[in-house]
Amino acid sequence: MQNIKEIITHAGTMIIPNFLGDEQLEIIRLHADEMGPVRGQDQNPSWVNPDKPETHPENWLDWSHYWTRQCGEDKEVQSIMRRLHPIVDHCLHEWQWWCVDYHVANPGAQYIRAHVDIPYIYEPWRNIHALLGLQMIIAIDDFTLDNGATAYLPRSHNNIELDISEIGSEELNEALLHKGERLAVRAGGLLIYHPRTLHSTMPNITNEPRRALLFNAVETSVVDQLKQYDPVCWPENMDKNLKSYSHIQMSKWDAPKLVEPD
């Protein structure tokens, strides 16, 4: 069996089913539902600016999809982060958590925006293919083809011909729609992928919200420069608690039932 780092650097994506059990899933669902929107789109869809609170009073905005505040210091989330810690240790060298938040795709959300994740979304790292970070998603609800299961472009993380300078462009969206695959996974499953993988949440045509818990870790070598590009996720307060975590050395990850893309 290949180890996680080999799978991510080669295939770009993988799934670990049943990473969370039912009891912990219920705790996370309740926590997610307590978290209000911070940024996202309304049903028009108009982008809601997180720097202008007057644009999204919660008593009237009809949210299409949204992200919550950073929640890496919340005890409900930290227990999961401790479990993820050895996976990130296995894949990266010296690293730190960067973003930890929820994403919710509400019924009727039409969001499609082909993009890559931190740090590759920013200009200094767009053409670097080395593994400088790790992106992980816990499916809080079943990810289905109807409720917006993530679409991704296979092996796009190491495609030197892919131009990601125009994130969300019609060209990239079309590539994702016509050449992409979907990451359908049951609630409790863990998606792990190279942050340079082109991907997007897809439309939710069901009557129920689709909730996800997102984690992003980056190599410490990029942090000082990354702060200049991404002040929203700069985890100055979050990081102080994470430093107390036990550092688990790991030579092999023997997680059962890995699902490796073809």
C-alpha positions in Angstrom: 0.0 0.0 0.0 1.3 3.4 -0.9 1.6 5.9 1.9 -0.5 9.0 2.1 2.3 11.4 0.9 3.0 9.2 -2.2 -0.7 9.1 -3.1 -1.2 12.9 -2.7 2.0 13.8 -4.7 1.2 11.3 -7.4 -2.6 11.1 -7.7 -3.5 14.4 -5.9 -6.5 13.2 -4.0 -7.6 10.4 -1.7 -10.4 9.4 0.7 -10.4 7.8 4.1 -14.0 6.6 4.8 -15.5 6.6 8.3 -12.8 8.9 9.7 -15.4 10.2 12.2 -17.9 8.1 14.0 -21.6 8.9 14.5 -21.1 10.4 18.0 -18.4 12.9 16.9 -20.3 13.7 13.7 -23.3 14.8 15.7 -21.1 17.0 17.9 -19.6 18.6 14.8 -23.0 19.1 13.1 -24.3 20.9 16.2 -21.2 23.1 16.3 -21.5 23.9 12.6 -25.1 24.9 13.0 -24.1 27.4 15.8 -21.6 29.1 13.4 -22.9 32.1 11.5 -21.8 33.0 8.0 -18.8 35.3 7.5 -18.4 35.3 3.8 -20.0 33.7 0.7 -22.7 34.4 -1.8 -26.4 35.2 -1.6 -29.0 33.5 -3.9 -28.6 36.2 -6.6 -25.6 35.3 -6.5 -23.7 38.3 -5.2 -20.5 38.0 -3.3 -20.7 39.1 0.3 -17.7 41.1 1.4 -16.4 40.0 4.9 -14.9 43.5 5.4 -18.3 45.1 5.1 -20.6 43.6 7.8 -23.5 45.9 6.6 -23.7 43.8 3.4 -24.7 40.6 5.3 -27.1 41.2 8.2 -28.2 37.8 9.2 -31.8 38.8 9.6 -32.4 39.3 5.9 -29.6 37.8 3.7 -30.7 34.6 1.9 -27.3 32.7 1.9 -26.6 30.5 -1.1 -23.3 29.2 0.3 -21.0 30.5 3.0 -17.9 30.0 5.1 -17.8 30.5 8.8 -15.3 32.2 11.1 -12.0 30.4 11.8 -12.7 27.8 14.5 -9.4 26.1 15.1 -9.5 27.0 18.8 -12.9 25.5 19.5 -12.7 22.3 21.5 -15.1 20.5 19.2 -12.7 21.0 16.3 -9.4 20.6 18.2 -10.2 17.0 18.9 -10.3 16.3 15.2 -7.2 18.4 14.6 -5.3 16.2 17.0 -6.3 13.2 14.9 -5.2 14.9 11.7 -1.9 16.0 13.1 0.0 12.8 12.4 -1.3 12.7 8.8 0.0 16.2 8.2 3.3 15.3 9.9 3.6 12.4 7.5 3.1 14.6 4.4 4.9 17.9 5.4 8.1 18.9 7.1 7.8 21.9 9.5 4.3 23.1 9.2 1.4 24.9 10.9 -2.4 25.0 10.6 -3.5 27.9 8.5 -7.3 27.8 7.9 -9.9 25.9 9.8 -13.6 26.7 9.0 -16.9 25.3 7.8 -18.3 25.6 4.4 -22.1 25.2 3.9 -23.8 24.8 0.5 -27.5 25.6 1.1 -30.4 24.3 -1.1 -30.4 26.1 -4.4 -26.7 27.0 -4.3 -25.4 27.2 -7.9 -21.8 27.9 -6.9 -19.2 26.6 -9.4 -15.8 28.2 -9.1 -12.8 26.2 -10.3 -9.9 27.1 -8.0 -6.9 25.9 -6.1 -6.2 26.3 -2.4 -3.7 28.0 -0.1 -0.8 28.7 -0.8 -1.1 28.0 -4.6 -4.0 30.3 -5.1 -1.6 33.2 -4.6 0.9 34.4 -7.3 4.2 33.5 -5.6 3.3 29.8 -5.5 1.1 29.3 -8.6 3.8 27.6 -10.7 5.3 25.6 -7.8 4.3 21.9 -7.8 6.1 20.7 -4.7 3.9 19.9 -1.7 3.8 23.1 0.3 0.6 22.4 2.1 -2.2 20.0 2.6 -6.0 20.4 2.3 -8.5 18.2 4.1 -12.3 18.1 4.3 -14.5 16.2 6.7 -17.9 15.4 5.1 -20.4 16.4 7.8 -23.2 15.3 5.6 -23.1 12.8 2.8 -21.5 14.3 -0.3 -23.7 13.4 -3.2 -23.9 14.3 -6.9 -27.1 16.2 -6.0 -26.0 18.2 -3.0 -22.7 19.6 -4.3 -20.0 16.9 -3.9 -16.6 18.3 -4.8 -15.6 18.1 -8.4 -11.9 17.9 -9.2 -9.6 17.7 -12.2 -7.5 14.5 -11.8 -3.8 15.1 -11.5 -4.2 18.8 -12.2 -1.8 19.5 -9.3 1.2 18.6 -11.4 -0.2 19.7 -14.8 2.4 22.2 -16.0 0.2 23.4 -18.9 -2.7 24.3 -16.6 -3.0 28.1 -16.3 -4.5 28.9 -12.9 -3.9 32.6 -13.0 -7.6 33.3 -13.7 -9.3 31.4 -10.9 -13.0 30.9 -11.5 -12.6 31.7 -15.2 -15.0 30.2 -17.8 -12.1 28.2 -19.2 -11.3 26.6 -15.9 -14.9 26.0 -15.0 -15.5 24.3 -18.3 -12.4 22.1 -17.9 -13.8 21.0 -14.5 -17.3 20.4 -15.8 -16.2 18.4 -18.8 -13.0 16.6 -17.6 -13.5 16.5 -13.9 -14.6 13.8 -11.5 -16.7 13.9 -8.4 -15.6 13.1 -4.8 -18.8 11.6 -3.4 -18.3 10.3 0.1 -20.4 9.3 3.1 -20.7 11.5 6.1 -17.7 11.1 8.4 -15.3 10.5 5.5 -12.1 12.4 5.1 -11.0 13.9 1.8 -7.3 14.7 1.5 -5.9 16.5 -1.5 -2.9 18.4 -2.9 -4.0 22.1 -2.5 -2.9 22.8 -6.1 -5.6 20.4 -7.4 -8.2 22.3 -9.4 -11.6 21.8 -7.8 -15.0 23.3 -6.8 -18.1 22.7 -4.7 -20.9 22.0 -7.2 -24.6 23.1 -7.1 -26.8 21.8 -4.4 -30.2 20.9 -6.0 -31.5 19.1 -2.8 -33.7 20.5 0.0 -31.0 20.1 2.6 -27.8 22.0 3.3 -24.5 20.2 2.7 -22.0 21.0 5.4 -18.2 20.4 5.4 -15.3 21.1 7.8 -12.2 22.4 6.1 -8.6 22.2 7.2 -5.5 23.8 5.6 -1.9 23.3 6.7 1.1 24.9 5.2 4.9 24.6 5.4 6.3 27.2 7.8 8.8 28.2 5.1 6.0 30.1 3.3 4.2 31.6 6.3 5.9 35.0 6.5 5.2 35.7 2.9 1.7 34.1 3.0 0.7 36.6 5.8 1.0 39.4 3.2 -1.5 37.7 0.9 -3.9 36.0 3.2 -4.7 38.1 6.4 -8.1 36.5 6.7 -6.7 33.1 7.7 -3.6 34.3 9.5 -4.0 32.2 12.7 -2.2 34.2 15.2 -4.6 33.4 18.0 -5.4 29.8 16.9 -1.8 28.8 16.7 -1.0 29.5 20.4 -3.2 26.6 21.5 -2.0 24.2 18.9 1.6 24.4 20.0 0.7 22.3 23.1 -0.3 19.3 21.0 1.9 16.2 21.2 4.1 15.8 18.2 3.5 12.3 17.0 6.3 10.8 14.9 5.0 8.5 12.2 6.9 6.3 9.8 3.8 4.7 8.2 0.1 5.4 8.1 -1.9 2.2 8.1 -5.4 3.7 7.7 -7.7 1.0 6.5 -9.8 1.2 3.3 -8.0 4.0 1.5 -9.8 4.9 -1.7 -7.2 5.8 -4.3 -8.3 7.5 -7.6 -7.6 5.6 -10.8 
